[in-house]
Amino acid sequence: MFRTYLFVIIGAFFLKALSYAQETEPMDAFDFLEGDWQVTQSLYGENGWDKSGEAQNAHFTDSMNGKLTSGTVLFKTDDFAMSVLVSISYDNVRRINRVSLMDDVVGLMDIYEGRIYESGLAATNIGPGTWFPDGNSGKRHFKLRIENTGTNSALIAVDTTTDNGMTWAPYINWDLVRP
């Protein structure tokens, strides 16, 4: 009797887990990112947007049975180079999108959580708590937007806050264009 009961419980758990595993539709929103891109980085400063360096190649792929979209972007200027690994996933259990950014300079894996909206994804690193020091003994958080801006273009925009999301300011834009 106990074995039968245990089998039923394990079977129900397995079927529920399988139903989560089957769900890939939330990741379909990022199909537009797959393939090759030219990426230009712009930084926001006192005089507005300023391009930093030349356009660099990036390639995004779909993996993990449609549950992960990822790519590496290289940024170079005359005196600085940095690679950034971008990974986008959907948590079927918690029903939330996650993005991780990791660069080869600082090495912190910055985790963002958010939701898909009409033209893309909006996510922040406030909930996960992967903040950066702001230089004044405080915390700098970021908001990330990934948007499909046209047939051959996309935008990854990053805003910043030092007041835990009460106000946001532009920080970095990555403009993606098909080569």
C-alpha positions as CSV (number, residue, x, y, z in Angstrom):
1,M,0.0,0.0,0.0
2,F,2.8,2.4,1.0
3,R,4.7,1.6,-2.2
4,T,1.6,2.3,-4.3
5,Y,1.0,5.6,-2.6
6,L,4.7,6.6,-3.0
7,F,4.6,5.6,-6.7
8,V,1.5,7.8,-7.2
9,I,3.2,10.8,-5.4
10,I,6.4,10.4,-7.4
11,G,4.5,10.0,-10.6
12,A,2.4,13.1,-10.0
13,F,5.6,15.1,-9.2
14,F,7.3,13.8,-12.4
15,L,4.3,14.8,-14.5
16,K,4.2,18.3,-13.0
17,A,7.9,18.7,-13.6
18,L,7.5,17.4,-17.2
19,S,4.8,20.0,-17.8
20,Y,7.3,22.7,-16.7
21,A,10.0,21.3,-18.9
22,Q,7.7,21.3,-22.0
23,E,7.0,25.0,-21.8
24,T,9.4,27.0,-24.1
25,E,7.0,29.6,-25.5
26,P,8.2,32.4,-23.3
27,M,11.7,32.0,-24.9
28,D,10.2,32.4,-28.4
29,A,10.2,36.1,-27.8
30,F,14.0,36.0,-28.2
31,D,14.2,34.1,-31.5
32,F,15.0,37.4,-33.2
33,L,18.4,37.5,-31.4
34,E,19.7,34.3,-33.0
35,G,22.5,34.8,-35.4
36,D,25.2,37.3,-36.3
37,W,25.3,41.0,-35.3
38,Q,27.4,44.0,-35.4
39,V,27.2,45.7,-31.9
40,T,28.0,49.3,-31.2
41,Q,28.2,50.5,-27.6
42,S,27.2,54.0,-26.6
43,L,27.8,55.5,-23.1
44,Y,25.6,58.2,-21.6
45,G,27.4,61.2,-20.2
46,E,27.2,64.9,-19.5
47,N,26.8,65.6,-23.3
48,G,24.4,62.8,-24.0
49,W,25.2,59.6,-25.9
50,D,28.7,59.0,-27.0
51,K,29.8,55.9,-29.0
52,S,32.7,54.1,-27.5
53,G,34.9,52.1,-29.9
54,E,34.1,50.5,-33.2
55,A,31.3,48.0,-34.0
56,Q,32.2,44.5,-32.9
57,N,30.9,41.1,-33.9
58,A,28.5,39.1,-31.8
59,H,26.7,35.8,-32.3
60,F,23.7,34.6,-30.3
61,T,22.5,31.0,-30.3
62,D,19.6,29.1,-28.9
63,S,20.5,26.1,-26.7
64,M,19.3,23.8,-23.9
65,N,16.2,22.7,-25.9
66,G,15.0,26.2,-26.5
67,K,15.4,27.3,-22.9
68,L,18.5,29.5,-23.2
69,T,19.5,32.2,-25.7
70,S,23.1,33.4,-25.2
71,G,26.0,35.2,-26.9
72,T,29.3,36.9,-26.3
73,V,29.8,40.6,-27.2
74,L,33.3,42.1,-27.4
75,F,33.9,45.8,-26.8
76,K,37.1,47.5,-27.7
77,T,38.4,51.0,-27.5
78,D,42.0,52.2,-28.0
79,D,42.9,51.5,-24.4
80,F,40.3,49.0,-23.2
81,A,38.7,45.6,-24.2
82,M,36.0,43.6,-22.5
83,S,33.9,40.6,-23.4
84,V,30.4,40.2,-22.0
85,L,28.5,36.9,-21.9
86,V,24.8,37.5,-22.2
87,S,22.4,34.7,-21.2
88,I,18.6,34.8,-21.3
89,S,16.3,32.2,-19.8
90,Y,12.8,31.6,-18.5
91,D,12.1,30.1,-15.1
92,N,9.1,27.8,-15.7
93,V,8.6,27.2,-12.0
94,R,8.6,30.9,-10.9
95,R,7.3,32.2,-14.2
96,I,9.9,34.9,-14.6
97,N,12.6,35.8,-17.2
98,R,16.2,35.9,-16.1
99,V,19.2,37.5,-17.8
100,S,22.8,37.1,-16.7
101,L,25.6,39.3,-17.8
102,M,29.2,38.4,-17.0
103,D,32.3,40.3,-18.2
104,D,35.9,39.2,-18.2
105,V,37.0,42.3,-16.3
106,V,35.1,42.4,-13.0
107,G,33.9,38.8,-13.2
108,L,30.6,39.4,-11.3
109,M,27.7,37.5,-12.8
110,D,25.0,40.2,-12.8
111,I,21.6,38.6,-12.6
112,Y,18.4,40.4,-13.7
113,E,14.8,39.3,-13.3
114,G,11.9,40.7,-15.2
115,R,9.0,40.2,-17.7
116,I,8.4,40.3,-21.4
117,Y,6.4,43.3,-22.6
118,E,5.1,44.4,-26.0
119,S,8.5,45.0,-27.7
120,G,10.9,43.1,-25.5
121,L,12.1,42.3,-22.0
122,A,12.5,44.6,-19.0
123,A,14.5,43.3,-16.0
124,T,16.4,44.7,-13.1
125,N,19.1,43.4,-10.8
126,I,17.5,44.9,-7.7
127,G,15.6,41.7,-6.6
128,P,18.6,39.3,-7.1
129,G,20.9,41.8,-5.3
130,T,23.8,41.8,-7.8
131,W,24.6,45.5,-7.3
132,F,27.9,47.3,-8.0
133,P,29.6,49.8,-5.6
134,D,28.6,53.3,-6.7
135,G,31.9,54.9,-5.5
136,N,30.2,56.7,-2.6
137,S,29.7,53.7,-0.3
138,G,26.4,53.0,-1.9
139,K,24.9,50.5,-4.3
140,R,24.4,50.9,-8.1
141,H,21.7,48.8,-9.6
142,F,20.8,48.4,-13.3
143,K,17.7,48.0,-15.4
144,L,18.1,46.1,-18.7
145,R,15.8,46.2,-21.7
146,I,16.2,43.9,-24.7
147,E,14.1,45.1,-27.6
148,N,13.5,43.9,-31.2
149,T,13.7,47.3,-33.0
150,G,13.3,46.1,-36.6
151,T,13.9,43.3,-39.0
152,N,17.6,43.7,-38.8
153,S,18.1,45.6,-35.6
154,A,17.8,45.2,-31.8
155,L,18.7,47.2,-28.7
156,I,20.1,46.2,-25.4
157,A,19.7,49.3,-23.1
158,V,20.9,49.6,-19.6
159,D,19.7,52.3,-17.2
160,T,21.2,52.9,-13.7
161,T,19.9,53.8,-10.2
162,T,21.6,54.6,-6.9
163,D,18.3,54.9,-5.0
164,N,17.0,51.3,-5.3
165,G,14.9,52.0,-8.4
166,M,13.1,55.2,-7.3
167,T,14.7,57.0,-10.3
168,W,16.6,55.8,-13.3
169,A,19.1,57.4,-15.7
170,P,20.4,56.2,-19.1
171,Y,23.8,54.4,-18.8
172,I,24.7,52.2,-21.8
173,N,23.1,51.2,-25.1
174,W,24.2,48.3,-27.2
175,D,22.8,48.8,-30.8
176,L,22.7,45.6,-32.7
177,V,22.6,45.5,-36.5
178,R,22.7,42.5,-38.9
179,P,25.9,42.5,-40.9
